[in-house]
């Protein structure tokens, strides 16, 4: 059985997906999933076609077996200094013999709104769009001010103007709107250098690289 990678959208969905057979062996690793694995070696590894969570090795396997039996399993894997990596597994309709699982990986740090699209979409200035973008990735007003080299009240003014332009009242509503808008990418943002090694292309062991 060969594990192969694809540069096409993984199984027709936004995000990163892997395909597993009934024995819980990975039979397909999409390009986006490969990228997410490389960025998350501390919490999720693919070795000899098997997925492992170093800190709780039995936790993932139990959930995958539940999904094989027809349920839906979801996990949240805590990461140091970052929001958790989340996973969802469920059976996939297929003409192949035996059940197959689709495992979706979601790394919130790889799904960020496009600042240029955000500015155009909500009629924001570049500074307002940068502040709105920073809010969606979890930064506080103090952190945004430090990153932009401005005062906190300047950041608050940008937020107030963004709310006025969108007709919203609360900061949480603005974040919610952005996360559900066309400013969000269809595919995961790739922020590393292009890599030559095909991590999922039939290698006997997949060793995820550190970010």
Backbone as JSON, one array per atom type, in Angstrom:
{
  "sequence": "XXXXXXXXXXXXXXXXXXXXXXXXXXXXXXXXXXXXXXXXXXXXXXXXXXXXXXXXXXXXXXXXXXXXXXXXXXXXXXXXXXXXXXXXXXXXXXXXXXXXXXXXXXXXXXXXXXXXXXXXXXXXXXXXXXXXXXXXXXXXXXXXXXXXXXXXXXXXXXXXXXXXXXXXXXXXXXXXXXXXXXXXXXXXXXXXXXXXXXXXXXXXXXXXXXX",
  "N": [[0.85, -1.2, 0.0], [0.61, 2.2, -0.84], [1.48, 5.34, 0.39], [0.48, 8.46, -0.62], [0.9, 11.84, -1.76], [-0.9, 14.86, -2.4], [-1.26, 17.82, -4.32], [-3.62, 18.97, -4.6], [-6.77, 20.32, -3.34], [-7.54, 18.97, -0.2], [-9.49, 16.2, -0.27], [-11.61, 17.72, -1.18], [-12.29, 19.59, 0.74], [-11.88, 22.54, 2.77], [-8.84, 22.97, 4.43], [-6.78, 20.55, 6.2], [-6.36, 17.17, 5.52], [-6.23, 13.66, 6.27], [-6.33, 10.29, 5.08], [-7.44, 7.27, 6.37], [-7.25, 3.69, 6.7], [-9.2, 0.77, 7.71], [-7.56, -0.43, 9.56], [-6.37, 1.63, 10.77], [-4.19, 2.7, 9.53], [-2.41, 5.17, 7.71], [-3.34, 6.04, 4.5], [-3.43, 8.05, 2.72], [-1.98, 11.2, 2.52], [-2.55, 14.44, 2.38], [-1.23, 17.47, 0.84], [-1.61, 19.77, 2.42], [-2.11, 18.63, 4.92], [0.31, 17.37, 5.35], [1.93, 19.61, 5.69], [0.85, 20.7, 8.07], [1.48, 18.65, 9.88], [4.26, 18.83, 9.88], [4.58, 21.2, 11.22], [3.81, 20.61, 13.75], [5.18, 18.73, 15.32], [5.62, 18.27, 17.99], [3.27, 17.45, 19.15], [1.9, 15.71, 17.46], [2.61, 12.95, 15.46], [3.54, 11.17, 12.5], [4.45, 8.05, 11.9], [5.77, 5.41, 10.14], [3.32, 5.07, 8.79], [1.48, 5.29, 10.84], [-0.36, 7.22, 13.19], [0.64, 9.15, 16.0], [0.31, 10.46, 19.28], [2.53, 11.92, 21.24], [2.33, 12.56, 24.04], [-0.07, 11.42, 24.96], [-0.5, 8.58, 24.0], [-2.47, 6.49, 23.73], [-4.83, 7.8, 23.63], [-5.51, 9.02, 21.14], [-5.7, 6.75, 19.46], [-7.87, 5.33, 20.55], [-10.01, 7.05, 20.0], [-9.96, 7.06, 17.2], [-10.64, 4.4, 16.66], [-13.23, 4.45, 17.58], [-14.39, 6.12, 15.67], [-14.13, 4.51, 13.39], [-16.05, 2.63, 13.92], [-18.3, 3.98, 13.32], [-18.89, 6.33, 14.62], [-18.27, 9.8, 15.54], [-15.28, 11.36, 16.19], [-13.41, 13.69, 18.12], [-10.64, 15.78, 18.92], [-8.56, 17.81, 21.03], [-5.43, 19.07, 21.05], [-3.22, 20.26, 23.26], [-0.75, 22.87, 22.98], [2.44, 24.26, 23.6], [2.59, 27.66, 24.18], [0.94, 28.22, 22.03], [-2.29, 28.18, 20.41], [-4.48, 25.33, 20.76], [-4.01, 22.39, 18.68], [-6.5, 21.04, 16.67], [-8.49, 18.13, 15.96], [-10.55, 16.03, 13.9], [-12.33, 13.1, 13.32], [-14.06, 10.93, 11.11], [-16.13, 8.44, 9.53], [-15.77, 7.85, 6.06], [-17.56, 8.06, 3.06], [-17.08, 5.7, 0.6], [-16.09, 3.82, -2.29], [-14.25, 1.94, -1.94], [-13.19, -1.25, -0.64], [-14.08, -2.1, 2.69], [-14.18, -0.01, 5.66], [-13.28, 3.49, 5.63], [-11.49, 6.23, 7.05], [-11.78, 9.73, 7.41], [-9.6, 12.09, 8.5], [-9.43, 15.16, 9.82], [-7.3, 17.94, 10.24], [-6.79, 20.85, 12.11], [-5.1, 23.75, 12.39], [-5.11, 26.62, 14.08], [-3.29, 28.7, 13.82], [-2.42, 28.64, 11.26], [-4.45, 29.45, 9.76], [-5.33, 32.3, 8.9], [-6.84, 35.54, 8.43], [-6.71, 37.32, 5.3], [-5.05, 40.3, 5.07], [-5.18, 42.31, 3.08], [-7.5, 41.6, 1.62], [-9.28, 41.8, 3.72], [-9.25, 44.56, 4.31], [-10.35, 45.61, 1.95], [-12.82, 44.32, 1.89], [-14.23, 45.18, 4.22], [-13.96, 47.86, 4.09], [-11.81, 49.09, 5.41], [-9.02, 50.96, 6.74], [-5.48, 50.43, 6.15], [-4.19, 50.23, 8.62], [-6.35, 49.78, 10.35], [-7.2, 47.32, 9.36], [-5.0, 45.72, 9.95], [-5.1, 45.71, 12.73], [-7.6, 44.49, 13.14], [-7.05, 42.0, 12.01], [-5.1, 41.07, 13.82], [-6.64, 40.8, 16.11], [-8.21, 38.6, 15.45], [-6.44, 36.5, 15.6], [-6.0, 36.23, 18.23], [-4.6, 38.18, 19.75], [-4.17, 40.6, 22.36], [-5.25, 44.01, 23.02], [-3.12, 45.4, 24.12], [-0.93, 43.82, 23.33], [-1.14, 44.1, 20.57], [-0.67, 46.84, 20.29], [2.01, 46.97, 21.14], [3.23, 45.44, 19.14], [2.71, 46.99, 16.89], [3.91, 49.34, 17.55], [2.61, 51.5, 18.74], [0.37, 53.48, 20.82], [-1.9, 52.06, 23.27], [-4.42, 53.26, 23.28], [-4.56, 54.16, 20.68], [-4.83, 51.8, 19.23], [-7.31, 51.03, 20.23], [-8.86, 53.03, 19.15], [-8.71, 52.41, 16.42], [-10.1, 49.98, 16.48], [-12.63, 50.86, 17.28], [-13.37, 52.42, 15.05], [-13.44, 50.46, 13.09], [-15.57, 48.94, 14.0], [-17.64, 50.8, 13.72], [-17.7, 51.09, 10.93], [-18.56, 48.59, 10.14], [-20.97, 48.35, 11.34], [-21.25, 47.11, 13.77], [-21.33, 46.3, 17.3], [-19.72, 45.15, 19.27], [-16.41, 43.95, 19.97], [-16.05, 41.21, 19.87], [-18.01, 40.48, 18.05], [-17.0, 41.53, 15.71], [-14.7, 39.98, 15.32], [-15.94, 37.49, 15.03], [-17.37, 37.9, 12.64], [-15.28, 38.28, 10.78], [-13.97, 35.79, 10.87], [-15.81, 34.23, 9.6], [-15.92, 35.08, 7.05], [-15.07, 35.88, 3.56], [-12.5, 36.68, 3.73], [-11.01, 34.85, 5.01], [-8.66, 32.22, 4.41], [-8.86, 29.64, 1.87], [-7.15, 27.51, 1.8], [-4.54, 26.26, 3.97], [-2.26, 28.6, 5.27], [1.03, 28.84, 4.15], [3.98, 29.23, 5.75], [6.61, 28.57, 5.74], [9.84, 27.73, 4.29], [9.91, 26.37, 0.95], [9.93, 22.85, 0.83], [11.9, 20.04, -0.09], [11.84, 17.38, 0.54], [9.68, 14.65, 0.33], [7.49, 14.07, 2.57], [5.44, 12.29, 2.97], [5.56, 10.48, 0.97], [5.63, 7.51, 0.53], [7.69, 6.95, 2.32], [9.42, 4.92, 4.71], [9.33, 5.84, 7.29], [7.98, 8.69, 8.77], [9.4, 11.55, 9.71], [8.73, 14.24, 11.47], [9.6, 17.63, 11.0], [11.0, 20.18, 13.08], [9.34, 23.32, 13.65]],
  "CA": [[0.0, 0.0, 0.0], [1.46, 3.38, -0.98], [0.98, 6.63, 0.85], [0.82, 9.45, -1.62], [0.5, 13.19, -1.42], [-1.55, 15.56, -3.49], [-1.25, 19.27, -4.2], [-5.0, 19.43, -4.75], [-7.48, 20.51, -2.07], [-7.68, 17.68, 0.44], [-10.82, 15.61, -0.26], [-12.64, 18.69, -1.52], [-12.66, 20.44, 1.86], [-10.85, 23.46, 3.21], [-8.11, 22.43, 5.56], [-5.81, 19.48, 6.0], [-6.98, 15.87, 5.79], [-5.58, 12.38, 6.0], [-7.26, 9.18, 4.88], [-6.98, 6.08, 7.06], [-8.03, 2.48, 6.45], [-9.82, 0.19, 8.9], [-6.52, -0.79, 10.52], [-5.88, 2.92, 11.25], [-2.97, 3.07, 8.81], [-2.62, 6.3, 6.81], [-3.19, 5.66, 3.1], [-3.31, 9.29, 1.93], [-1.62, 12.4, 3.28], [-2.59, 15.58, 1.48], [-0.14, 18.43, 0.99], [-1.88, 20.64, 3.57], [-1.92, 17.82, 6.12], [1.76, 17.22, 5.49], [2.45, 20.87, 6.23], [0.44, 20.81, 9.46], [2.28, 17.69, 10.64], [5.61, 19.37, 10.02], [4.55, 22.31, 12.17], [3.27, 20.16, 15.04], [5.86, 17.49, 15.7], [5.62, 18.05, 19.44], [2.0, 16.88, 19.61], [1.34, 14.72, 16.53], [3.62, 12.38, 14.58], [3.17, 10.08, 11.61], [5.61, 7.17, 11.8], [5.43, 4.14, 9.5], [1.9, 5.12, 8.44], [0.63, 5.32, 12.03], [-0.36, 8.49, 13.9], [0.92, 9.06, 17.43], [0.36, 11.65, 20.12], [3.57, 11.54, 22.2], [1.97, 12.7, 25.45], [-1.19, 10.53, 25.29], [-0.51, 7.69, 22.82], [-3.68, 5.69, 23.59], [-5.97, 8.72, 23.5], [-5.84, 9.16, 19.72], [-6.08, 5.46, 18.9], [-9.21, 5.0, 21.02], [-10.95, 7.87, 19.25], [-9.99, 6.59, 15.82], [-11.41, 3.16, 16.63], [-14.63, 4.85, 17.74], [-14.83, 6.64, 14.38], [-14.25, 3.36, 12.49], [-17.32, 1.97, 14.23], [-19.41, 4.79, 12.84], [-19.08, 7.56, 15.39], [-17.44, 10.95, 15.21], [-14.34, 11.63, 17.28], [-12.73, 14.98, 18.01], [-9.6, 15.96, 19.93], [-7.86, 19.08, 21.15], [-4.08, 18.77, 21.52], [-2.57, 21.49, 23.76], [0.6, 23.16, 22.51], [3.1, 25.29, 24.39], [2.66, 28.98, 23.58], [0.06, 28.34, 20.86], [-3.62, 27.61, 20.56], [-4.43, 23.87, 20.52], [-4.28, 21.77, 17.39], [-7.72, 20.26, 16.8], [-8.63, 17.04, 14.99], [-11.86, 15.42, 13.81], [-12.32, 11.88, 12.5], [-15.35, 10.3, 10.85], [-16.1, 7.53, 8.4], [-15.91, 8.5, 4.75], [-18.22, 7.25, 2.05], [-16.1, 5.31, -0.4], [-16.34, 2.57, -2.99], [-13.19, 1.01, -1.58], [-13.62, -2.26, 0.32], [-13.76, -1.8, 4.08], [-14.38, 1.39, 6.06], [-12.17, 4.43, 5.6], [-11.67, 7.38, 7.92], [-11.21, 11.02, 7.05], [-9.12, 12.8, 9.68], [-9.16, 16.56, 9.49], [-6.46, 18.65, 11.17], [-6.98, 22.31, 12.04], [-4.14, 24.56, 13.16], [-5.61, 28.0, 13.96], [-2.23, 29.64, 13.47], [-2.2, 28.56, 9.82], [-5.68, 29.94, 9.13], [-5.45, 33.71, 9.27], [-7.45, 36.33, 7.35], [-5.85, 38.09, 4.42], [-5.21, 41.71, 5.45], [-5.6, 43.09, 1.91], [-8.91, 41.29, 1.39], [-10.02, 42.32, 4.87], [-9.39, 46.0, 4.14], [-11.28, 45.85, 0.85], [-14.13, 43.78, 2.24], [-14.9, 45.96, 5.27], [-13.64, 49.28, 3.86], [-10.92, 49.49, 6.49], [-7.68, 51.43, 6.39], [-4.5, 49.38, 6.36], [-3.95, 50.1, 10.06], [-7.53, 49.14, 10.93], [-7.2, 45.92, 8.93], [-3.96, 45.03, 10.71], [-5.62, 45.52, 14.09], [-8.66, 43.48, 13.06], [-6.37, 40.72, 11.78], [-4.45, 40.67, 15.07], [-7.69, 40.36, 17.04], [-8.7, 37.26, 15.08], [-5.47, 35.47, 15.97], [-5.96, 36.14, 19.68], [-3.78, 39.16, 20.45], [-4.85, 41.62, 23.15], [-4.96, 45.36, 22.53], [-1.76, 45.75, 24.57], [0.01, 43.11, 22.46], [-1.21, 44.72, 19.24], [0.01, 48.14, 20.4], [3.45, 46.73, 21.21], [3.67, 44.96, 17.83], [2.62, 48.07, 15.91], [4.68, 50.48, 18.02], [1.7, 52.62, 19.0], [-0.26, 53.45, 22.13], [-3.09, 51.21, 23.36], [-5.61, 54.02, 22.9], [-4.59, 54.22, 19.22], [-5.41, 50.53, 18.81], [-8.73, 51.08, 20.59], [-9.5, 53.92, 18.16], [-8.84, 51.62, 15.19], [-11.18, 49.01, 16.69], [-13.89, 51.62, 17.29], [-13.69, 52.81, 13.69], [-13.8, 49.23, 12.38], [-16.93, 48.61, 14.44], [-18.55, 51.77, 13.1], [-17.79, 50.79, 9.5], [-19.26, 47.32, 9.95], [-22.27, 48.41, 12.0], [-21.25, 46.19, 14.9], [-21.19, 46.94, 18.61], [-18.72, 44.54, 20.14], [-15.19, 43.42, 19.38], [-16.25, 39.79, 19.59], [-18.82, 40.39, 16.83], [-16.1, 41.81, 14.59], [-13.89, 38.78, 15.14], [-16.82, 36.44, 14.5], [-17.65, 38.23, 11.24], [-14.08, 38.05, 9.98], [-13.69, 34.35, 10.81], [-16.82, 33.6, 8.74], [-15.95, 35.85, 5.81], [-14.19, 35.47, 2.46], [-11.13, 37.07, 4.04], [-10.31, 33.66, 5.49], [-8.12, 31.44, 3.29], [-9.42, 28.33, 1.58], [-6.11, 26.56, 2.17], [-3.66, 26.68, 5.04], [-1.16, 29.5, 4.92], [2.35, 28.2, 4.28], [4.91, 30.28, 6.1], [7.98, 28.07, 5.79], [10.5, 27.62, 2.99], [9.51, 25.15, 0.23], [10.78, 21.73, 1.2], [12.06, 19.08, -1.17], [11.59, 16.01, 0.97], [8.28, 14.26, 0.32], [7.37, 13.42, 3.87], [4.42, 11.24, 2.96], [5.62, 9.78, -0.31], [6.12, 6.15, 0.6], [8.81, 6.79, 3.21], [9.14, 3.96, 5.77], [9.04, 6.57, 8.53], [7.82, 10.12, 8.6], [9.97, 12.27, 10.84], [8.29, 15.62, 11.33], [10.63, 18.6, 11.32], [10.63, 21.26, 13.99], [8.99, 24.54, 12.94]],
  "C": [[0.89, 1.24, 0.0], [0.76, 4.6, -0.43], [1.4, 7.65, -0.19], [0.33, 10.81, -1.17], [-0.09, 13.86, -2.64], [-1.45, 17.05, -3.26], [-2.64, 19.85, -4.41], [-5.63, 19.63, -3.38], [-7.81, 19.15, -1.48], [-9.14, 17.24, 0.52], [-11.93, 16.63, -0.48], [-13.06, 19.57, -0.36], [-11.53, 21.4, 2.16], [-10.15, 22.84, 4.41], [-7.23, 21.27, 5.18], [-6.42, 18.16, 6.41], [-6.05, 14.72, 5.49], [-6.65, 11.34, 5.83], [-6.65, 7.94, 5.52], [-7.84, 4.89, 6.69], [-8.54, 1.91, 7.77], [-8.8, -0.22, 9.96], [-5.85, 0.44, 11.13], [-4.52, 3.29, 10.66], [-3.3, 4.2, 7.83], [-2.36, 5.84, 5.38], [-3.14, 6.88, 2.18], [-2.99, 10.43, 2.88], [-1.57, 13.56, 2.31], [-1.49, 16.58, 1.79], [-0.36, 19.34, 2.2], [-1.69, 19.89, 4.88], [-0.45, 17.61, 6.4], [2.37, 18.45, 6.14], [2.09, 21.02, 7.7], [1.24, 19.86, 10.34], [3.69, 18.21, 10.88], [5.68, 20.47, 11.06], [4.16, 21.88, 13.58], [3.89, 18.86, 15.54], [5.81, 17.22, 17.2], [4.34, 17.41, 19.95], [1.44, 15.79, 18.71], [2.41, 14.27, 15.54], [3.0, 11.3, 13.7], [4.42, 9.25, 11.37], [5.16, 5.82, 11.26], [3.92, 4.0, 9.32], [0.95, 5.11, 9.63], [0.78, 6.68, 12.71], [-0.14, 8.26, 15.39], [0.82, 10.44, 18.07], [1.34, 11.33, 21.24], [3.15, 11.58, 23.66], [0.85, 11.75, 25.88], [-1.38, 9.55, 24.14], [-1.79, 6.89, 22.63], [-4.92, 6.53, 23.32], [-6.44, 8.81, 22.06], [-6.36, 7.85, 19.15], [-7.5, 5.06, 19.3], [-10.27, 5.78, 20.26], [-11.07, 7.43, 17.8], [-10.79, 5.3, 15.7], [-12.91, 3.45, 16.78], [-15.19, 5.35, 16.41], [-14.99, 5.51, 13.36], [-15.59, 2.67, 12.69], [-18.54, 2.81, 13.87], [-19.67, 6.07, 13.6], [-18.26, 8.7, 14.83], [-16.57, 11.24, 16.42], [-13.64, 12.96, 17.05], [-11.76, 15.13, 19.18], [-9.1, 17.4, 19.9], [-6.5, 18.79, 21.77], [-3.38, 20.06, 21.95], [-1.14, 21.62, 23.25], [1.18, 24.31, 23.34], [3.17, 26.6, 23.61], [1.78, 29.19, 22.37], [-1.32, 27.8, 21.2], [-3.56, 26.13, 20.23], [-4.62, 23.5, 19.06], [-5.53, 20.91, 17.57], [-7.85, 19.27, 15.66], [-10.07, 16.52, 15.04], [-11.8, 14.24, 12.86], [-13.74, 11.36, 12.32], [-15.23, 9.4, 9.63], [-16.4, 8.29, 7.12], [-16.57, 7.55, 3.78], [-17.23, 6.96, 0.93], [-16.51, 4.0, -1.05], [-15.27, 1.52, -2.67], [-13.7, -0.02, -0.58], [-13.19, -1.9, 1.75], [-13.94, -0.32, 4.4], [-13.11, 2.22, 5.93], [-12.52, 5.62, 6.48], [-11.07, 8.62, 7.28], [-10.86, 11.72, 8.35], [-8.74, 14.2, 9.28], [-8.35, 17.2, 10.61], [-6.7, 20.15, 11.01], [-6.01, 23.01, 12.98], [-4.56, 26.02, 13.01], [-4.55, 29.01, 13.55], [-1.89, 29.6, 11.98], [-3.43, 29.02, 9.04], [-5.93, 31.37, 9.59], [-6.06, 34.5, 8.12], [-6.4, 37.1, 6.56], [-6.1, 39.58, 4.69], [-5.7, 42.56, 4.28], [-7.07, 42.86, 1.6], [-9.77, 41.88, 2.49], [-10.27, 43.82, 4.73], [-10.41, 46.33, 3.06], [-12.7, 45.45, 1.22], [-14.91, 44.67, 3.19], [-14.63, 47.46, 5.18], [-12.8, 49.85, 5.0], [-9.64, 50.1, 5.94], [-6.71, 50.28, 6.64], [-4.24, 49.14, 7.85], [-5.13, 49.41, 10.74], [-7.58, 47.66, 10.59], [-6.16, 45.12, 9.69], [-4.42, 44.75, 12.14], [-6.69, 44.43, 14.1], [-8.07, 42.09, 12.86], [-5.76, 40.2, 13.08], [-5.46, 40.19, 16.1], [-8.12, 38.93, 16.74], [-7.72, 36.16, 15.44], [-5.18, 35.48, 17.47], [-5.11, 37.14, 20.42], [-4.64, 40.17, 21.21], [-4.51, 43.0, 22.59], [-3.55, 45.8, 22.92], [-0.71, 45.08, 23.68], [0.04, 43.73, 21.07], [-0.47, 46.06, 19.24], [1.52, 47.96, 20.4], [3.98, 46.3, 19.85], [3.68, 46.09, 16.8], [3.42, 49.3, 16.31], [3.85, 51.71, 18.26], [1.14, 52.49, 20.41], [-1.52, 52.57, 22.1], [-4.34, 51.98, 22.92], [-5.71, 54.2, 21.39], [-5.21, 52.94, 18.66], [-6.91, 50.53, 19.08], [-9.5, 51.97, 19.62], [-9.7, 53.19, 16.84], [-9.99, 50.61, 15.32], [-12.53, 49.72, 16.65], [-14.32, 52.0, 15.88], [-14.09, 51.59, 12.85], [-15.21, 48.8, 12.74], [-17.95, 49.54, 13.8], [-18.77, 51.45, 11.63], [-18.58, 49.52, 9.2], [-20.63, 47.29, 10.6], [-22.38, 47.47, 13.19], [-21.02, 46.95, 16.21], [-20.03, 46.42, 19.44], [-17.56, 43.97, 19.34], [-15.35, 41.95, 19.01], [-17.08, 39.58, 18.33], [-17.96, 40.62, 15.59], [-15.24, 40.58, 14.28], [-14.71, 37.65, 14.52], [-17.12, 36.67, 13.02], [-16.46, 37.88, 10.35], [-13.83, 36.56, 9.79], [-14.68, 33.61, 9.9], [-16.9, 34.27, 7.37], [-15.0, 35.29, 4.76], [-12.76, 35.94, 2.66], [-10.31, 35.89, 4.55], [-9.84, 32.83, 4.31], [-8.86, 30.13, 3.11], [-8.44, 27.24, 2.01], [-5.28, 27.12, 3.3], [-2.57, 27.58, 4.5], [0.16, 28.79, 5.15], [3.37, 29.28, 4.56], [6.35, 29.78, 6.22], [8.58, 28.03, 4.39], [10.01, 26.36, 2.28], [10.47, 24.02, 0.56], [10.78, 20.69, 0.08], [11.69, 17.67, -0.75], [10.1, 15.71, 0.98], [8.02, 13.42, 1.55], [6.4, 12.26, 3.86], [4.52, 10.35, 1.73], [6.29, 8.41, -0.18], [7.33, 5.96, 1.49], [8.47, 5.77, 4.29], [8.83, 4.64, 7.09], [8.96, 8.04, 8.2], [8.34, 10.8, 9.84], [9.61, 13.74, 10.64], [9.4, 16.56, 11.78], [10.12, 19.63, 12.3], [10.3, 22.49, 13.18], [10.2, 25.45, 12.78]]
}
